Protein backbone atom coordinates (compact mmCIF):
# COMPACT_ATOMS: atom_id res chain seq x y z
CA UNK A 1 0.00 0.00 0.00
CA UNK A 2 1.24 3.52 -0.76
CA UNK A 3 -0.02 7.03 -0.22
CA UNK A 4 1.11 10.42 -1.51
CA UNK A 5 1.16 13.63 0.54
CA UNK A 6 2.96 16.97 0.35
CA UNK A 7 5.20 16.23 3.34
CA UNK A 8 6.06 13.48 5.79
CA UNK A 9 7.10 14.50 9.30
CA UNK A 10 8.85 11.86 11.38
CA UNK A 11 8.30 12.25 15.10
CA UNK A 12 5.45 13.67 17.18
CA UNK A 13 7.52 15.49 19.77
CA UNK A 14 7.83 19.30 19.89
CA UNK A 15 9.85 19.48 16.65
CA UNK A 16 7.52 17.21 14.70
CA UNK A 17 4.34 18.90 15.90
CA UNK A 18 5.71 22.39 15.27
CA UNK A 19 6.88 21.43 11.78
CA UNK A 20 3.54 19.86 10.85
CA UNK A 21 1.60 22.85 12.20
CA UNK A 22 3.73 25.33 10.23
CA UNK A 23 3.41 23.24 7.08
CA UNK A 24 -0.34 23.10 7.50
CA UNK A 25 -0.61 26.85 7.99
CA UNK A 26 1.11 27.29 4.61
CA UNK A 27 -1.31 24.91 2.89
CA UNK A 28 0.77 21.73 2.77
CA UNK A 29 -0.76 18.38 3.61
CA UNK A 30 1.59 16.68 6.07
CA UNK A 31 1.38 13.26 7.68
CA UNK A 32 3.11 12.71 11.03
CA UNK A 33 4.59 9.28 11.68
CA UNK A 34 5.34 8.47 15.33
CA UNK A 35 6.78 5.16 16.47
CA UNK A 36 5.38 5.50 20.01
CA UNK A 37 1.74 5.59 21.01
CA UNK A 38 1.38 9.26 21.94
CA UNK A 39 2.67 12.75 21.31
CA UNK A 40 5.68 13.83 23.33
CA UNK A 41 6.68 10.23 24.03
CA UNK A 42 10.24 11.12 25.05
CA UNK A 43 9.03 13.70 27.55
CA UNK A 44 6.75 11.10 29.11
CA UNK A 45 9.83 8.98 29.86
CA UNK A 46 12.01 11.70 31.41
CA UNK A 47 12.68 11.74 35.15
CA UNK A 48 9.86 12.97 37.34
CA UNK A 49 11.40 16.19 38.69
CA UNK A 50 12.38 17.57 35.28
CA UNK A 51 11.47 21.18 34.50
CA UNK A 52 12.36 23.24 31.47
CA UNK A 53 15.43 25.42 31.82
CA UNK A 54 13.98 28.05 29.50
CA UNK A 55 11.21 30.48 30.47
CA UNK A 56 7.77 29.42 29.30
CA UNK A 57 7.55 32.57 27.13
CA UNK A 58 10.59 31.35 25.20
CA UNK A 59 9.45 27.73 25.10
CA UNK A 60 6.11 27.94 23.29
CA UNK A 61 5.78 26.51 19.79
CA UNK A 62 4.52 28.66 16.88
CA UNK A 63 0.91 29.72 17.21
CA UNK A 64 0.15 28.75 20.81
CA UNK A 65 1.52 30.48 23.95
CA UNK A 66 2.08 28.45 27.09
CA UNK A 67 -0.39 29.21 29.91
CA UNK A 68 0.81 31.58 32.63
CA UNK A 69 -0.31 28.98 35.18
CA UNK A 70 2.74 26.89 34.20
CA UNK A 71 5.03 29.29 36.05
CA UNK A 72 8.46 30.43 34.96
CA UNK A 73 9.86 26.95 34.24
CA UNK A 74 7.14 24.47 33.17
CA UNK A 75 7.27 20.96 34.58
CA UNK A 76 7.64 17.86 32.44
CA UNK A 77 3.95 17.01 32.93
CA UNK A 78 2.91 20.51 31.91
CA UNK A 79 4.90 20.29 28.69
CA UNK A 80 3.19 16.99 27.87
CA UNK A 81 -0.18 18.64 28.48
CA UNK A 82 0.88 21.56 26.29
CA UNK A 83 1.92 19.25 23.42
CA UNK A 84 -1.47 17.51 23.57
CA UNK A 85 -3.22 20.88 23.43
CA UNK A 86 -0.97 21.97 20.57
CA UNK A 87 -1.87 18.91 18.51
CA UNK A 88 -5.55 19.57 19.13
CA UNK A 89 -5.26 23.28 18.36
CA UNK A 90 -3.88 22.61 14.88
CA UNK A 91 -5.80 19.44 14.14
CA UNK A 92 -2.67 17.30 14.09
CA UNK A 93 -3.42 13.59 14.08
CA UNK A 94 -0.19 11.59 14.06
CA UNK A 95 -0.18 7.99 12.95
CA UNK A 96 1.04 6.24 16.09
CA UNK A 97 3.02 3.01 16.39
CA UNK A 98 4.45 3.75 12.94
CA UNK A 99 8.15 2.93 13.03
CA UNK A 100 9.88 4.35 9.96
CA UNK A 101 12.34 1.83 8.54
CA UNK A 102 14.06 3.98 5.95
CA UNK A 103 13.83 7.12 3.85
CA UNK A 104 14.98 6.94 0.24
CA UNK A 105 15.00 9.21 -2.79
CA UNK A 106 12.06 8.53 -5.11
CA UNK A 107 12.41 10.55 -8.33
CA UNK A 108 12.09 14.21 -7.38
CA UNK A 109 10.61 13.30 -4.02
CA UNK A 110 11.00 10.80 -1.19
CA UNK A 111 9.73 7.38 -0.20
CA UNK A 112 9.23 6.73 3.51
CA UNK A 113 8.67 3.09 4.40
CA UNK A 114 6.68 1.85 7.40
CA UNK A 115 6.31 -1.91 7.18
CA UNK A 116 4.18 -2.70 4.12
CA UNK A 117 3.15 0.93 3.71
CA UNK A 118 5.13 3.49 1.71
CA UNK A 119 4.50 7.22 1.98
CA UNK A 120 5.60 9.36 -0.97
CA UNK A 121 6.20 13.08 -0.60
CA UNK A 122 8.17 15.96 -2.07
CA UNK A 123 9.29 16.93 1.43
CA UNK A 124 10.44 14.99 4.49
CA UNK A 125 11.12 16.51 7.91
CA UNK A 126 13.11 14.31 10.31
CA UNK A 127 12.17 15.44 13.82
CA UNK A 128 13.28 12.45 15.86
CA UNK A 129 15.51 14.38 18.27
CA UNK A 130 18.39 12.62 19.99
CA UNK A 131 16.84 11.04 23.11
CA UNK A 132 16.28 7.78 21.22
CA UNK A 133 20.04 7.26 21.00
CA UNK A 134 21.45 6.92 24.54
CA UNK A 135 25.21 6.58 24.74
CA UNK A 136 26.55 4.03 27.24
CA UNK A 137 30.36 3.91 27.40
CA UNK A 138 32.25 0.92 28.74
CA UNK A 139 35.14 0.46 31.14
CA UNK A 140 37.29 -2.57 31.98
CA UNK A 141 35.31 -4.91 34.20
CA UNK A 142 31.93 -3.24 33.78
CA UNK A 143 30.39 -6.57 32.83
CA UNK A 144 31.32 -7.92 36.28
CA UNK A 145 29.64 -5.15 38.27
CA UNK A 146 27.03 -6.78 40.47
CA UNK A 147 24.49 -3.97 40.75
CA UNK A 148 22.24 -2.31 38.18
CA UNK A 149 23.87 -0.11 35.53
CA UNK A 150 21.27 2.05 33.80
CA UNK A 151 21.35 4.99 31.45
CA UNK A 152 19.89 8.25 32.74
CA UNK A 153 17.08 7.93 30.18
CA UNK A 154 15.73 5.06 32.33
CA UNK A 155 15.90 6.95 35.64
CA UNK A 156 12.57 8.16 37.05
CA UNK A 157 12.94 8.98 40.77
CA UNK A 158 14.98 8.05 43.88
CA UNK A 159 12.59 5.38 45.23
CA UNK A 160 14.45 2.32 43.83
CA UNK A 161 17.73 3.60 45.32
CA UNK A 162 16.79 4.07 48.97
CA UNK A 163 19.53 2.95 51.40
CA UNK A 164 21.98 2.42 48.52
CA UNK A 165 25.25 4.00 47.44
CA UNK A 166 24.76 5.33 43.92
CA UNK A 167 27.36 6.52 41.43
CA UNK A 168 26.18 9.00 38.79
CA UNK A 169 28.60 9.25 35.88
CA UNK A 170 28.55 12.54 34.00
CA UNK A 171 28.18 16.21 34.93
CA UNK A 172 25.75 17.47 32.32
CA UNK A 173 22.25 18.62 33.21
CA UNK A 174 20.88 15.10 33.55
CA UNK A 175 23.76 14.01 35.75
CA UNK A 176 23.61 17.10 37.92
CA UNK A 177 19.84 16.97 38.39
CA UNK A 178 19.69 13.23 39.01
CA UNK A 179 22.43 13.52 41.63
CA UNK A 180 20.48 16.40 43.20
CA UNK A 181 17.28 14.36 43.13
CA UNK A 182 18.98 11.47 44.91
CA UNK A 183 20.71 13.69 47.47
CA UNK A 184 17.49 15.49 48.41
CA UNK A 185 15.91 12.08 49.02
CA UNK A 186 18.72 11.13 51.40
CA UNK A 187 20.46 8.70 49.03
CA UNK A 188 24.25 8.40 49.36
CA UNK A 189 25.31 9.70 45.94
CA UNK A 190 28.64 10.34 44.22
CA UNK A 191 29.32 12.11 40.92
CA UNK A 192 32.09 10.93 38.61
CA UNK A 193 33.33 13.92 36.61
CA UNK A 194 35.69 13.08 33.77
CA UNK A 195 37.13 16.49 32.91
CA UNK A 196 36.78 20.29 33.06
CA UNK A 197 33.25 21.66 33.36
CA UNK A 198 31.17 24.76 32.71
CA UNK A 199 28.57 25.68 35.31
CA UNK A 200 26.09 28.54 35.05
CA UNK A 201 23.20 29.43 37.38
CA UNK A 202 19.72 28.86 35.98
CA UNK A 203 18.91 32.46 37.01
CA UNK A 204 21.35 35.36 37.04
CA UNK A 205 20.35 38.55 38.89
CA UNK A 206 16.76 37.27 38.88
CA UNK A 207 16.70 36.76 35.10
CA UNK A 208 16.71 33.31 33.43
CA UNK A 209 20.23 32.62 32.14
CA UNK A 210 18.83 31.65 28.73
CA UNK A 211 17.23 35.09 28.48
CA UNK A 212 20.73 36.53 28.86
CA UNK A 213 21.89 34.24 26.05
CA UNK A 214 19.03 35.40 23.83
CA UNK A 215 19.81 39.07 24.47
CA UNK A 216 23.49 38.52 23.62
CA UNK A 217 22.97 36.12 20.71
CA UNK A 218 23.97 38.75 18.12
CA UNK A 219 27.51 38.81 19.54
CA UNK A 220 30.26 36.22 18.87
CA UNK A 221 30.26 33.38 21.39
CA UNK A 222 33.84 34.00 22.54
CA UNK A 223 33.13 37.68 23.18
CA UNK A 224 29.98 36.87 25.17
CA UNK A 225 31.88 34.33 27.25
CA UNK A 226 34.59 36.89 27.98
CA UNK A 227 32.04 39.55 28.95
CA UNK A 228 30.09 37.18 31.20
CA UNK A 229 33.03 35.40 32.84
CA UNK A 230 33.50 37.78 35.83
CA UNK A 231 29.84 37.82 36.87
CA UNK A 232 29.48 34.07 36.34
CA UNK A 233 32.51 33.45 38.57
CA UNK A 234 30.90 35.56 41.28
CA UNK A 235 27.54 33.82 40.88
CA UNK A 236 28.93 30.27 40.81
CA UNK A 237 31.82 30.73 43.20
CA UNK A 238 35.01 28.74 43.42
CA UNK A 239 34.64 25.14 42.26
CA UNK A 240 38.21 23.91 42.53
CA UNK A 241 37.96 23.11 46.27
CA UNK A 242 34.99 20.85 45.37
CA UNK A 243 37.15 18.63 43.16
CA UNK A 244 35.97 20.29 39.94
CA UNK A 245 38.03 21.98 37.23
CA UNK A 246 36.70 24.96 35.30
CA UNK A 247 36.81 24.55 31.50
CA UNK A 248 39.26 26.75 29.61
CA UNK A 249 36.63 27.57 26.99
CA UNK A 250 33.44 29.34 27.95
CA UNK A 251 29.94 27.79 27.88
CA UNK A 252 28.79 29.39 24.62
CA UNK A 253 32.01 28.52 22.82
CA UNK A 254 31.69 24.87 23.85
CA UNK A 255 28.07 24.77 22.68
CA UNK A 256 29.05 26.30 19.35
CA UNK A 257 32.11 24.12 18.76
CA UNK A 258 31.15 20.80 20.37
CA UNK A 259 27.45 20.96 21.17
CA UNK A 260 28.23 20.60 24.89
CA UNK A 261 25.65 22.20 27.16
CA UNK A 262 26.91 23.59 30.51
CA UNK A 263 25.35 22.52 33.78
CA UNK A 264 22.48 24.92 34.50
CA UNK A 265 22.69 24.68 38.25
CA UNK A 266 19.44 24.31 40.17
CA UNK A 267 21.00 23.27 43.48
CA UNK A 268 23.61 20.62 42.69
CA UNK A 269 26.56 22.81 43.72
CA UNK A 270 24.94 23.61 47.06
CA UNK A 271 24.55 19.90 47.77
CA UNK A 272 28.19 19.29 46.82
CA UNK A 273 29.32 22.09 49.13
CA UNK A 274 27.16 20.68 51.91
CA UNK A 275 28.82 17.27 51.53
CA UNK A 276 25.63 15.51 50.42
CA UNK A 277 27.02 14.83 46.94
CA UNK A 278 30.58 13.53 46.70
CA UNK A 279 32.76 14.24 43.66
CA UNK A 280 35.25 11.83 42.15
CA UNK A 281 37.33 11.82 38.98
CA UNK A 282 37.16 9.57 35.91
CA UNK A 283 36.73 5.80 36.19
CA UNK A 284 39.63 3.44 35.58
CA UNK A 285 37.90 0.08 36.04
CA UNK A 286 35.11 -1.81 37.80
CA UNK A 287 34.72 -5.08 39.65
CA UNK A 288 31.74 -6.61 41.49
CA UNK A 289 30.14 -3.72 43.43
CA UNK A 290 33.41 -1.75 43.30
CA UNK A 291 34.57 1.18 41.17
CA UNK A 292 38.20 2.20 40.80
CA UNK A 293 38.73 5.88 40.04
CA UNK A 294 41.87 7.16 38.33
CA UNK A 295 44.46 7.92 41.00
CA UNK A 296 42.13 7.10 43.90
CA UNK A 297 41.19 4.17 46.11
CA UNK A 298 38.37 1.79 45.05
CA UNK A 299 34.90 2.46 46.44
CA UNK A 300 31.85 0.26 46.80
CA UNK A 301 28.58 1.16 45.06
CA UNK A 302 25.23 -0.57 44.77
CA UNK A 303 24.10 1.03 41.50
CA UNK A 304 25.44 3.12 38.63
CA UNK A 305 23.54 5.69 36.56
CA UNK A 306 25.11 6.67 33.24
CA UNK A 307 24.37 10.33 32.60
CA UNK A 308 26.58 10.11 29.55
CA UNK A 309 24.32 11.73 27.01
CA UNK A 310 23.06 10.74 23.59
CA UNK A 311 24.66 10.19 20.20
CA UNK A 312 22.11 10.21 17.40
CA UNK A 313 22.98 8.05 14.40
CA UNK A 314 20.60 8.37 11.45
CA UNK A 315 22.65 6.43 8.89
CA UNK A 316 20.29 3.44 8.93
CA UNK A 317 17.27 5.72 8.53
CA UNK A 318 18.82 7.56 5.57
CA UNK A 319 20.93 4.88 3.86
CA UNK A 320 21.44 6.56 0.48
CA UNK A 321 21.60 10.24 1.39
CA UNK A 322 24.82 12.13 0.78
CA UNK A 323 26.12 15.27 2.39
CA UNK A 324 23.49 15.48 5.13
CA UNK A 325 25.05 13.46 7.96
CA UNK A 326 28.41 13.45 9.69
CA UNK A 327 30.59 10.34 9.66
CA UNK A 328 28.91 9.38 12.95
CA UNK A 329 25.39 9.83 11.54
CA UNK A 330 24.52 13.20 13.08
CA UNK A 331 22.73 15.84 10.95
CA UNK A 332 25.06 18.54 9.65
CA UNK A 333 22.39 21.24 9.59
CA UNK A 334 19.03 21.76 11.24
CA UNK A 335 16.15 24.05 10.36
CA UNK A 336 17.36 24.79 6.84
CA UNK A 337 17.70 23.04 3.47
CA UNK A 338 20.16 20.16 3.37
CA UNK A 339 22.34 18.88 0.55
CA UNK A 340 19.39 16.67 -0.46
CA UNK A 341 16.51 18.76 -1.89
CA UNK A 342 13.30 18.29 0.07
CA UNK A 343 14.97 16.74 3.13
CA UNK A 344 15.02 18.69 6.40
CA UNK A 345 15.91 18.18 10.05
CA UNK A 346 14.22 20.02 12.90
CA UNK A 347 15.56 20.29 16.44
CA UNK A 348 18.60 18.19 15.60
CA UNK A 349 21.37 20.45 16.91
CA UNK A 350 22.02 21.99 20.32
CA UNK A 351 20.98 25.61 20.82
CA UNK A 352 22.44 28.01 23.42
CA UNK A 353 19.18 29.99 23.55
CA UNK A 354 16.78 27.15 24.37
CA UNK A 355 15.92 24.06 22.36
CA UNK A 356 12.16 24.64 22.18
CA UNK A 357 12.65 28.25 21.13
CA UNK A 358 15.02 27.16 18.36
CA UNK A 359 12.59 24.43 17.26
CA UNK A 360 9.92 27.08 16.74
CA UNK A 361 12.19 29.16 14.51
CA UNK A 362 13.35 26.11 12.57
CA UNK A 363 9.80 24.88 11.95
CA UNK A 364 8.84 28.23 10.42
CA UNK A 365 11.94 28.26 8.19
CA UNK A 366 11.40 24.68 7.06
CA UNK A 367 7.78 25.34 6.10
CA UNK A 368 8.86 28.37 4.06
CA UNK A 369 11.56 26.38 2.27
CA UNK A 370 9.51 23.29 1.41
CA UNK A 371 8.52 22.45 -2.16
CA UNK A 372 4.90 23.09 -3.01
CA UNK A 373 2.80 21.06 -5.41
CA UNK A 374 1.74 22.58 -8.70
CA UNK A 375 -1.68 24.27 -8.49
CA UNK A 376 -4.45 21.84 -9.29
CA UNK A 377 -6.57 22.75 -12.33
CA UNK A 378 -10.14 23.50 -11.59
CA UNK A 379 -12.64 21.37 -13.50
CA UNK A 380 -14.20 23.25 -16.40
C-alpha angles and dihedrals in degrees: 000000000000136000133191125219136159094252142005118211117197114209133029098221123107094291095048095046093046092049093049092047092051091047091050093050088057092051101260121137107229130182119206117214116198123179094204127064100252145028116274092021094163092052090052089059098048121107116284100247095052118132129175116265092212124075114261090243089061095041103059120111121235114294102011126071119211114251116261088231088074091073127218096310112029118222123241091255091051092053090052089051090048093052090051090051091046092054090049094046092057098034093246113169110181121200101241129209088027108138110193110223100188145341118221137174112263110187107294091344141040139271117214114192125208109173108295092348124088123194117203122201142153089230134041125187115196106205101162096126120205105274091093090067109062115183116221113182123201134226132191109284097011090128089062096054107120101209132066118290111195135169117244089247087071096049116105110162142332097267097098090050102054113139091008135115107238129193117205112197115206136038103224122113094282093049094046095047095043090051089049091049091052094045093051088053091054096254117149100244135178129189121216108208115190102194148339117334142203117220126184129174116250087231126033118194088344094306124109108258091230089058087058089051091051092050091050097039093107090065126079113269095239092052092049091049091051092048093047099041098089096049092042090053090053092046096046099034128205114331101176094084087056092061093260129123122214114234117248091225120061125248097258093047091052091049091050097045103033107011090242114152117211121234107271096210118224097166107314094113092051090054091049091051090048091054094244092114117045122209125217134171131247122317121255101182146330137226132176105318091338133103124196115207122204108271094357140092120271117264132200121240133176098205141011127212116198108214088174100131134232135294112197115210115186098170094108091048093050103032099163103034119116130203097009103089135050121240087268093052099257119138113259095210136020131199095016140071115295130211087272111070112238095017119112139171124210125197092359100129132056117261126203091208099055130297097237092048091051091047089057093053092045093050091054092048093047093051090051092050099046122111115255126214119249112267111270115241115245115236112257 
